[in-house]
Amino acid sequence: MPSSQVVHVIDDDVAVRQSLAFLLSTEGFAVRVYDSAVAFLKELPRAQAGCVVTDIRMPDMSGLDLQRHLRETKSGFPVIVITGHGDVPLAVEAMKAGAVDFIEKPFEDEVLLSAIRVALSRNVKDSERLARVAAIRERLSLLSGRERDVLGGLVAGKPNKIIAHDLGISARTVEVYRANVMTKMQADSLSDLVRMALQESASD
């Protein structure tokens, strides 16, 4: 787990902030604390990657509103919501809106630590996936219009002869374009090429 990731703790109760900061730092996590969702959002443009642990009931802006905002702005921060017993319906709503987990007070330390590990692991995987998609898109930009046509046929599962017929060119010419596409996309096999194309389209 990268040490560069930070757990951003948001709670209007100073005792809770201090308690969570102590627990997490003792476990080796980098921690930043905020007394409100508004304070966190002010720092968001400069905030280090990681995850957010937020109380659900806070003045000015609730944890649920914060979670919705982070999702709408595609900030990339996985959110863990801490809730009192009476706020479980709100926490479930947060889960539906994309929160990683909700944890009821009082909770065992390991329950929170486990949720944070999951959130940070998910964050790393999401970052890696985004980097892969960006690389695929960069390679796609190198393709000519005709090469894109051939790629579309390949992804549709069409053999060279059918692609040739559809495009009004010879099967031999399709083979040339196909080889160019494989080279430019850095694909080791046809299945690799199709996987990349599907991964890129699924990210839209």
Secondary structure, 3 states (H helix, E strand, C coil): CCCCCEEEEECCCHHHHHHHHHHHHHCCCEEEEECCHHHHHHHHHHCCCEEEEEECCCCCCCHHHHHHHHHHCCCCCCEEEEECHHHHHHHHHHHHCCCCEEEECCCCHHHHHHHHHHHHHHHHHHHHHHHHHHHHHHHHCCCCHHHHHHHHHHHCCCCHHHHHHHHCCCHHHHHHHHHHHHHHHCCCCHHHHHHHHHHHHHCC
